[in-house]
Amino acid sequence: MEASVLKERLNKAWDTVSTPFKDGIGRLRGTAPSDRERFSRANANPAAFRVLVRKEISDHVRSWRFLLLLAIIFLTCVASLYTALNSLQDAIKSTDGYSDFVILKLFTTSDGTLPSFIGFIGFLGPLLGIGLGFDAVNSERNKGTLSRIMAQPIHRDDLLNAKFIASLTIIGFMFLSLGLLVLALGFLIVGLPPSFEELLRILSFLVVTIVYIGFWLNLSILFSVKFRQPATSALSGIAVWLFFSFFYDMILNLISSGLAPNSDTASVDDMVHHVSFMLGLSRISPYTLFNEATSTLLMPTVRTLGPLTTEQAYGAIDSPLPFGQSLLLIWPQVTGLIALTLACFAISYVMFLRQEIRGRS
């Protein structure tokens, strides 16, 4: 104990002595920290950030809202697994080129009565992100606790970061557990262990799913910062979700029918240009980016995500795509999801730092 106390005192003494010399050298080089940076370093409190994260996690886990959302997603995924097991034998017998990847079929196969596992995740996953973030800031403001939290020795951005990190941690643990549960049930029922490539593809699929739901979480936090009432922010998030899930494809179909070239007079280049243009418009939707990324990861026969002519397909080897090539194929989609997430977080971050915080304001 005495040795540790002595070491701590020596470190403090060394910091006290060496800081002026470091600042002087920094001024000579033009890289000296400003007064604001020195104040931020002196008042940094990482322990307070950890306390905020633990508090947010405990609030989410104990809330009935999270338990209801968890129950809905769990039951629907179990139902999709049941339908996949019913049609798994027919899917294995089909000559689709990747009959060796049996475990992956649990996530993509359905008998038609219910959507597949990835279909349920893509449709219901955003509801979990919206449900965890729509009242992240405005509920604290309405209850008058936001000013009390900001009165503590913590940075303002720590509150927003803690709410995002806590919700994303819960989402990560939830979907990792759910994916591994489906993997274990499939192993027990089918009797075939997953190969190393199947395990990598499933883990990558779960990571992409967490990034996808993280976008909706950040969007709901953005609405929570923007609007004062939680009901308004929740409706705004649900409206964006419904727009991209249902109405965006309808709008694209109308645009495509109006801009489609005449099939009798159009050349192949015109048709390819039109398809590429409509595909670019469809990729504005995060739902499309998620579907393309997950289908490529869980279906190794997917070799391209763009238009393909007969000349390009001629001579192609009919074999599953390696895992590394699948990652290269979906990298633009994953980058797009990350960019959308960071954009929403940056906007909410700037808006929250510029807002005035008062008691009951």
C-alpha positions in Angstrom: 0.0 0.0 0.0 2.8 2.4 0.9 4.6 1.6 -2.3 1.5 2.4 -4.4 0.9 5.7 -2.6 4.5 6.7 -3.0 4.4 5.8 -6.8 1.2 7.9 -7.2 2.8 10.9 -5.5 5.9 10.6 -7.6 3.7 10.5 -10.8 1.9 13.6 -9.7 5.1 15.4 -8.9 6.6 14.4 -12.3 3.4 15.7 -14.1 3.6 19.0 -12.2 7.3 19.4 -13.1 7.1 18.2 -16.7 3.9 19.9 -17.8 5.4 23.5 -18.0 8.4 22.1 -20.1 6.0 20.2 -22.4 3.9 23.3 -22.9 7.0 25.5 -23.5 8.3 23.1 -26.2 4.8 22.9 -27.7 4.7 26.7 -27.9 8.0 26.7 -29.8 6.6 24.1 -32.2 3.3 25.8 -32.4 1.4 22.8 -30.9 0.8 23.9 -27.4 -2.6 23.1 -25.9 -5.0 25.9 -25.5 -6.4 27.0 -22.2 -9.7 25.3 -23.1 -7.9 22.0 -23.8 -6.0 22.2 -20.5 -9.2 22.9 -18.7 -10.9 19.9 -20.3 -8.0 17.6 -19.4 -8.0 18.8 -15.8 -11.8 18.3 -15.4 -12.1 15.1 -17.4 -13.9 12.5 -15.4 -14.0 9.0 -17.1 -15.6 7.5 -14.0 -18.6 9.7 -14.4 -19.1 8.5 -18.0 -19.0 4.9 -16.8 -21.6 5.7 -14.1 -23.9 7.2 -16.7 -23.5 4.2 -19.0 -24.3 1.7 -16.2 -27.3 3.9 -15.1 -28.7 3.9 -18.6 -28.2 0.2 -19.1 -30.0 -0.6 -15.8 -32.9 1.8 -16.7 -33.3 0.1 -20.1 -33.1 -3.5 -18.7 -35.6 -2.8 -16.0 -38.2 -1.0 -18.2 -41.3 -2.8 -19.5 -40.8 -1.2 -22.9 -37.5 -3.0 -23.5 -38.9 -6.3 -22.2 -41.9 -6.0 -24.6 -39.7 -5.3 -27.6 -37.4 -8.1 -26.6 -40.3 -10.5 -26.3 -41.8 -9.5 -29.7 -38.4 -9.9 -31.5 -37.6 -13.1 -29.8 -41.0 -14.7 -30.5 -41.0 -13.7 -34.2 -37.4 -15.0 -34.7 -38.3 -18.3 -33.0 -41.3 -18.5 -35.4 -39.1 -17.8 -38.4 -36.7 -20.5 -37.2 -39.6 -23.0 -37.0 -40.7 -22.3 -40.5 -37.1 -22.6 -41.7 -36.7 -26.0 -40.1 -39.9 -27.2 -41.8 -38.6 -26.3 -45.2 -34.9 -27.0 -44.6 -35.0 -30.5 -46.1 -36.4 -29.1 -49.4 -33.9 -26.3 -49.4 -31.0 -28.8 -48.9 -32.2 -30.9 -51.8 -32.5 -27.9 -54.1 -29.5 -27.4 -56.5 -28.8 -23.8 -55.4 -25.0 -24.1 -55.4 -24.4 -23.8 -51.7 -25.9 -27.0 -50.2 -22.9 -27.3 -48.0 -23.9 -24.2 -46.0 -26.8 -25.8 -44.2 -26.7 -23.6 -41.1 -26.9 -20.4 -43.1 -30.2 -21.7 -44.5 -31.7 -21.3 -41.0 -31.4 -17.5 -41.4 -32.6 -17.2 -45.0 -35.1 -20.1 -45.6 -38.9 -19.9 -45.1 -41.9 -22.0 -46.1 -43.9 -18.9 -47.2 -46.1 -18.6 -44.1 -43.8 -16.3 -42.3 -40.8 -14.2 -43.4 -37.3 -15.5 -42.9 -35.0 -14.6 -40.0 -33.3 -11.8 -41.8 -36.7 -10.5 -43.0 -37.9 -10.2 -39.5 -34.7 -8.6 -38.3 -34.8 -6.0 -41.1 -38.4 -5.2 -40.4 -38.6 -5.2 -36.6 -35.0 -4.3 -35.7 -35.6 -0.6 -36.3 -38.5 -0.6 -33.8 -36.0 -1.7 -31.1 -33.6 1.2 -32.0 -36.5 3.7 -32.1 -37.9 2.3 -28.8 -34.7 2.7 -27.0 -33.8 6.3 -28.1 -37.0 8.3 -28.8 -37.1 9.7 -25.3 -33.4 9.7 -24.5 -33.1 13.5 -24.0 -36.5 15.0 -24.0 -37.7 12.8 -21.1 -34.9 14.1 -19.0 -35.8 17.6 -20.0 -39.5 17.2 -19.2 -38.8 15.6 -15.8 -36.4 18.4 -14.9 -33.5 16.0 -14.3 -31.4 17.2 -17.3 -30.3 20.4 -15.5 -29.5 18.3 -12.4 -27.3 16.0 -14.4 -25.5 18.9 -16.1 -24.9 20.5 -12.7 -22.6 17.6 -11.9 -18.9 17.7 -12.9 -19.4 16.0 -16.3 -19.1 17.2 -19.8 -22.3 17.8 -21.7 -21.4 15.4 -24.5 -20.8 12.6 -22.0 -24.5 12.4 -21.5 -25.3 12.0 -25.2 -22.4 9.5 -25.6 -23.5 7.5 -22.6 -27.1 7.2 -23.8 -25.9 6.0 -27.2 -23.2 3.6 -25.9 -25.6 2.1 -23.3 -28.4 1.5 -25.9 -26.0 0.1 -28.5 -24.5 -2.2 -25.8 -27.9 -3.6 -25.0 -28.7 -4.1 -28.8 -25.3 -5.8 -29.3 -25.7 -8.3 -26.5 -29.3 -8.9 -27.5 -28.7 -9.8 -31.1 -25.4 -11.6 -30.4 -27.3 -13.8 -27.9 -30.2 -14.2 -30.3 -28.0 -15.2 -33.3 -26.0 -17.6 -31.2 -29.2 -19.1 -29.8 -30.5 -19.8 -33.4 -27.1 -21.2 -34.2 -27.2 -23.6 -31.2 -30.8 -24.7 -31.8 -29.9 -25.4 -35.4 -26.9 -27.4 -34.4 -29.0 -29.5 -31.9 -31.9 -30.1 -34.4 -30.0 -30.5 -37.6 -27.0 -32.3 -36.0 -24.4 -30.6 -38.2 -21.9 -28.3 -36.7 -21.3 -25.0 -38.5 -18.1 -24.7 -40.5 -15.6 -21.9 -39.7 -16.7 -19.9 -42.8 -20.4 -20.2 -41.7 -19.4 -19.0 -38.2 -17.6 -16.0 -39.7 -20.6 -15.2 -42.0 -23.1 -15.4 -39.1 -20.9 -13.2 -36.9 -20.5 -10.6 -39.7 -24.2 -10.7 -40.2 -24.8 -9.9 -36.6 -22.3 -7.0 -36.7 -24.0 -5.5 -39.7 -27.4 -5.9 -37.9 -26.0 -4.0 -34.9 -24.8 -1.2 -37.2 -28.1 -1.1 -39.0 -30.1 -0.8 -35.7 -27.6 1.7 -34.5 -28.6 4.0 -37.3 -32.2 3.9 -36.2 -31.1 4.4 -32.6 -29.1 7.6 -33.6 -32.0 8.8 -35.7 -34.4 8.5 -32.7 -31.9 10.2 -30.4 -31.7 13.0 -33.0 -35.5 13.4 -32.9 -35.3 13.3 -29.1 -32.9 16.2 -29.1 -35.0 18.1 -31.7 -38.5 17.7 -30.2 -39.6 18.4 -26.7 -42.4 15.8 -26.5 -41.4 12.1 -26.6 -44.6 11.2 -28.5 -43.6 13.6 -31.3 -40.1 12.1 -31.5 -41.5 8.5 -31.5 -43.9 9.3 -34.3 -41.2 11.0 -36.3 -39.0 7.9 -36.1 -41.8 5.6 -36.9 -42.8 7.7 -39.9 -39.3 7.5 -41.3 -39.3 3.8 -40.7 -42.6 3.3 -42.5 -41.5 5.5 -45.4 -38.4 3.5 -46.1 -40.1 0.2 -45.4 -43.2 0.6 -47.6 -43.6 3.9 -49.5 -40.1 4.4 -50.8 -40.2 1.3 -53.1 -43.6 2.5 -54.4 -42.2 5.9 -55.2 -39.2 4.2 -57.0 -41.5 2.1 -59.0 -43.4 5.2 -60.2 -40.1 6.9 -61.1 -38.8 3.8 -62.9 -42.0 3.4 -65.0 -41.8 7.1 -66.0 -38.1 7.1 -66.9 -37.8 3.6 -68.4 -36.4 3.7 -71.9 -38.4 2.1 -74.8 -37.4 -1.6 -74.9 -37.8 -1.6 -78.7 -35.4 1.2 -79.5 -33.1 1.4 -76.4 -29.7 -0.1 -76.5 -28.1 -2.3 -73.9 -26.1 0.6 -72.5 -29.3 2.6 -72.0 -31.0 -0.3 -70.2 -27.9 -0.8 -68.0 -27.7 2.9 -67.2 -31.4 3.0 -66.3 -31.0 0.0 -64.0 -27.9 1.4 -62.4 -29.6 4.8 -61.8 -32.6 3.2 -60.1 -30.4 0.9 -58.1 -28.5 4.0 -56.8 -31.8 5.7 -55.8 -32.9 2.5 -54.0 -29.6 2.5 -52.0 -30.5 5.7 -50.4 -32.7 3.6 -48.1 -31.0 2.0 -45.2 -33.4 -0.9 -45.5 -32.0 -1.7 -49.0 -28.4 -1.4 -47.8 -29.1 -3.8 -45.0 -30.9 -6.3 -47.2 -28.0 -6.3 -49.8 -25.4 -6.7 -47.1 -27.1 -9.5 -45.2 -28.2 -11.5 -48.3 -24.6 -11.4 -49.6 -23.2 -12.6 -46.3 -25.8 -15.4 -45.8 -26.1 -16.5 -49.4 -22.6 -17.3 -50.8 -24.0 -17.7 -54.3 -24.6 -13.9 -54.6 -21.7 -12.7 -56.7 -22.8 -9.2 -57.7 -25.2 -6.5 -56.5 -25.4 -4.5 -59.7 -26.7 -5.1 -63.2 -25.0 -8.0 -65.0 -25.1 -8.5 -68.8 -24.9 -11.9 -70.5 -21.4 -11.2 -71.8 -20.2 -10.6 -68.2 -21.9 -13.7 -66.9 -20.5 -15.9 -69.6 -17.7 -18.2 -68.4 -18.4 -17.4 -64.7 -17.7 -20.4 -62.4 -20.8 -21.6 -60.6 -19.4 -21.8 -57.1 -19.9 -20.1 -53.7 -18.1 -16.8 -53.3 -15.4 -16.9 -50.6 -16.0 -15.0 -47.4 -13.3 -12.4 -48.1 -14.8 -11.6 -51.5 -18.3 -11.3 -50.0 -16.9 -8.8 -47.5 -15.4 -6.8 -50.4 -18.7 -6.9 -52.2 -20.8 -5.5 -49.3 -18.2 -3.0 -48.1 -19.9 0.0 -49.8 -23.2 -1.0 -48.2 -21.7 -1.2 -44.7 -19.8 2.0 -45.2 -23.1 3.7 -46.2 -24.8 2.5 -43.0 -21.9 3.7 -40.9 -21.9 7.1 -42.7 -25.7 7.5 -42.1 -25.2 6.6 -38.4 -22.3 9.1 -37.9 -24.3 11.8 -39.7 -27.3 11.4 -37.4 -25.0 11.3 -34.4 -23.1 14.4 -35.5 -26.3 16.4 -36.1 -27.8 15.5 -32.7 -24.4 16.2 -31.1 -24.2 19.7 -32.5 -27.9 20.4 -31.7 -27.5 19.2 -28.1 -24.4 21.2 -27.4 -26.1 24.4 -28.7 -29.3 24.0 -26.7 -29.8 26.0 -23.5 -30.5 23.8 -20.5 -32.7 25.2 -17.7 -34.7 23.6 -14.9 -38.0 22.4 -16.4 -37.1 23.9 -19.8 
